[in-house]
Amino acid sequence: MRALLVFITFLGLYACQSNKTNEESTQQDTTVIAAQDAADVAAQKYFVITSWTTTDRNKAITHIQNQQKQLMELWNKGIVENIYYDQKGKFADNEPLSVVAFFIKASTEDAAHLALDTTDLVKNNLADYSLRPVGQRVFDRSKKAMNLASKANRVYAVIWAFLVERDKLDTNVLREQAIRNEKLEQEGVLENGYIDLNSLSANSGGTQPGIYFINAKNEVDARKVLDTMPLVTSKQAAYGLRNVGQFLAGVKE
């Protein structure tokens, strides 16, 4: 129910069409967040997907352990959450080598970059990452999702973007989408959903409204579900699909 309420709030904010701008300036915090307490970090969260840049497999393997240790230290501090681990990640020699995807909490995007740039693989120019603001977590990984994940082969990140301007969005379609998301989350098909409410200030297409994960046996099955979504069938939004492997760790209690 929490997810549906947040999505309905999300719809209301889109419907109001406020053009107010925030004139308050804020000082950017460029402190490396690995040295901060999670409680001291602002609520903004970012989705991180890593990828290999080195072609030296042996060197990459020797550094993976350090990277895993650093990542778990950030997780234990509550700075990193909802980690996914893909053992079949792409490497230069076309043989699989593990990559990770996760969410990082930071006061600013610069602070997130600073934290990630100090990790072992990035610092040693062995891997790179993409960073996307995702706002607030609106639903978690339910017991049904855990059960379904044990039967499904893969987990896919679903990354949404609007195709029309804000004032042309159909609020009825958005409401139908919210209800559909809620139903799939309750069934365990969807897990770990985030909404970037900051993107509501954007007036152009390509707005990044949210991201969540879908449990499916393969990409074809995942797309069968997503292609019937109201936002997709109405051509008001599109989604990107990224294989992230398996769920590894959630939110530190």
C-alpha positions in Angstrom: 0.0 0.0 0.0 2.9 2.4 0.7 4.1 2.1 -2.9 0.6 2.9 -4.3 0.3 6.0 -2.0 3.7 7.3 -3.1 2.8 6.8 -6.7 -0.5 8.6 -6.2 1.4 11.5 -4.6 3.7 11.3 -7.6 0.7 11.7 -9.9 -0.6 14.6 -8.0 2.6 16.4 -8.2 2.7 15.9 -12.0 -0.9 17.1 -12.3 -0.4 20.4 -10.4 1.9 21.7 -13.1 3.8 24.0 -10.8 6.5 26.1 -12.5 8.0 27.5 -9.3 11.8 27.5 -9.2 13.8 27.0 -6.1 16.0 30.1 -5.6 17.7 28.9 -2.5 21.3 28.0 -3.1 23.0 25.2 -1.2 26.6 24.6 -0.6 27.8 21.4 -2.2 29.3 18.8 0.1 32.3 17.2 -1.6 33.4 15.2 1.4 34.0 11.5 0.5 30.9 9.9 1.9 32.8 6.7 2.8 34.1 8.7 5.8 30.7 9.8 6.8 28.0 8.3 8.9 24.9 7.3 6.9 22.8 9.5 9.2 24.9 12.5 8.1 24.2 11.9 4.5 21.3 13.5 2.7 18.5 11.3 1.5 19.3 11.5 -2.3 20.2 8.1 -3.7 21.9 7.0 -6.9 21.8 3.8 -8.9 25.3 2.5 -9.8 26.1 0.0 -12.5 29.7 -1.1 -12.8 31.5 -2.3 -16.0 35.0 -3.5 -16.8 37.4 -1.3 -18.7 40.6 -3.3 -18.3 41.5 -6.1 -20.7 43.8 -7.8 -18.1 41.7 -10.5 -16.6 44.3 -11.6 -14.1 44.8 -8.1 -12.7 41.0 -7.6 -12.5 40.6 -10.8 -10.5 43.3 -9.8 -8.0 41.5 -6.6 -7.2 38.0 -8.0 -7.0 38.5 -9.0 -3.4 39.5 -5.5 -2.3 36.5 -4.0 -4.1 34.1 -6.4 -2.4 35.5 -5.6 1.0 35.1 -1.8 0.3 31.6 -2.3 -0.9 30.6 -4.3 2.1 32.1 -1.6 4.4 29.9 1.0 2.7 26.9 -1.4 3.1 27.6 -1.9 6.8 27.6 1.9 7.3 24.2 2.2 5.5 25.7 4.2 2.6 25.2 1.4 0.0 22.0 -0.6 -0.2 20.3 -3.2 -2.4 23.4 -4.8 -4.1 22.9 -7.1 -7.1 25.7 -9.4 -8.3 26.0 -10.6 -11.9 28.4 -13.5 -12.2 28.1 -13.4 -16.0 29.2 -9.8 -16.4 30.9 -8.9 -19.7 34.7 -8.8 -20.0 37.0 -7.9 -22.9 37.8 -11.5 -23.7 34.1 -12.4 -24.0 34.3 -14.6 -21.0 32.2 -13.7 -18.0 33.5 -11.9 -15.0 31.4 -10.6 -12.1 30.0 -7.1 -12.0 27.8 -5.4 -9.4 24.9 -2.9 -9.4 23.8 -1.1 -6.2 22.4 2.1 -4.8 24.5 4.7 -3.0 23.3 7.4 -0.7 25.0 10.8 -1.0 24.5 14.5 -0.2 25.3 15.5 -3.8 26.2 13.8 -7.1 29.7 15.0 -6.7 29.9 13.3 -3.3 28.7 10.1 -4.8 31.4 10.3 -7.5 34.1 11.0 -5.0 33.1 7.9 -3.0 33.0 5.7 -6.0 36.2 7.0 -7.5 38.1 6.0 -4.4 37.1 2.3 -4.7 39.8 -0.1 -5.7 38.7 -1.0 -9.2 38.0 2.6 -10.3 41.0 4.1 -8.6 43.2 1.5 -10.5 41.5 2.2 -13.8 40.2 -1.4 -14.0 36.5 -0.6 -14.0 34.0 2.3 -14.6 30.5 3.0 -13.5 27.3 4.8 -14.5 25.4 7.0 -12.0 21.7 7.9 -12.1 19.7 9.8 -9.4 16.8 7.7 -8.2 15.3 9.6 -5.3 13.5 7.7 -2.6 12.8 4.0 -2.1 9.1 3.4 -2.3 8.9 -0.4 -1.9 11.3 -3.1 -0.8 11.9 -6.7 -1.5 9.0 -8.7 -0.2 8.9 -12.4 0.9 7.0 -13.2 -2.2 9.8 -11.6 -4.3 12.4 -13.7 -2.4 10.4 -16.9 -3.2 9.9 -15.9 -6.8 13.6 -15.0 -7.2 14.5 -18.5 -6.1 12.6 -19.9 -9.1 13.4 -17.2 -11.6 16.8 -17.2 -13.2 17.6 -13.5 -13.4 16.8 -10.1 -12.0 16.5 -7.1 -14.4 16.7 -3.4 -13.6 13.9 -1.5 -15.3 14.9 2.1 -15.9 12.0 4.4 -16.9 12.0 7.6 -19.0 9.0 9.7 -20.1 8.6 10.3 -23.9 6.3 13.3 -23.6 6.4 16.6 -21.9 5.0 16.8 -18.4 1.9 18.8 -19.4 1.0 16.1 -21.9 1.1 13.2 -19.5 -2.3 11.5 -19.0 -2.9 11.3 -15.3 -5.3 8.4 -15.8 -2.6 6.4 -17.5 -0.2 7.3 -14.7 -2.7 6.1 -12.1 -3.3 2.8 -14.0 0.5 2.4 -14.1 0.7 2.9 -10.3 -2.0 0.4 -9.6 -0.3 -2.1 -12.0 3.1 -1.6 -10.3 1.5 -2.1 -6.9 -0.1 -5.4 -8.0 3.1 -6.8 -9.4 5.0 -5.7 -6.3 2.5 -7.6 -4.1 2.9 -10.7 -6.3 6.7 -10.5 -5.9 7.3 -9.8 -9.6 8.7 -6.4 -8.8 11.1 -5.4 -6.0 13.1 -2.5 -4.7 11.3 0.5 -6.4 12.7 4.0 -6.4 11.2 7.3 -7.6 13.1 10.5 -8.3 10.7 13.3 -7.3 13.3 15.9 -8.2 12.7 15.1 -11.8 9.2 16.5 -11.5 10.6 20.0 -12.1 11.7 19.0 -15.6 9.5 20.3 -18.4 10.9 18.3 -21.3 10.7 14.7 -22.5 13.2 12.2 -21.2 12.4 12.8 -17.6 13.7 10.0 -15.4 10.7 9.0 -13.2 11.9 5.8 -11.5 13.5 2.5 -11.4 12.6 -1.0 -10.1 13.6 -4.6 -10.5 11.7 -7.4 -12.1 12.2 -11.1 -11.4 12.0 -13.2 -14.6 13.3 -16.4 -16.1 14.8 -14.5 -19.0 14.6 -11.1 -20.9 11.8 -12.3 -23.1 9.6 -13.0 -20.1 10.5 -9.7 -18.5 9.5 -7.8 -21.6 6.2 -9.6 -21.9 5.2 -8.1 -18.5 6.7 -4.6 -19.2 5.3 -4.2 -22.7 1.8 -4.4 -21.4 2.3 -1.6 -18.9 -0.1 1.4 -19.4 2.8 3.9 -19.9 4.3 1.7 -22.6 1.1 0.9 -24.5 0.1 4.6 -24.4 3.6 5.5 -25.7 4.1 8.0 -22.9 7.1 6.3 -21.5 9.8 3.8 -22.4 12.0 1.6 -20.3 15.5 0.3 -20.5 16.3 -3.2 -19.3 19.6 -4.2 -17.6 20.5 -7.7 -16.5 21.9 -7.4 -12.9 22.1 -11.1 -12.1 21.0 -12.0 -8.6 20.1 -10.1 -5.4 23.1 -10.1 -2.9 22.3 -7.7 0.0 19.4 -5.4 0.9 19.2 -2.5 3.3 21.4 -2.6 6.5 19.2 -2.8 9.5 
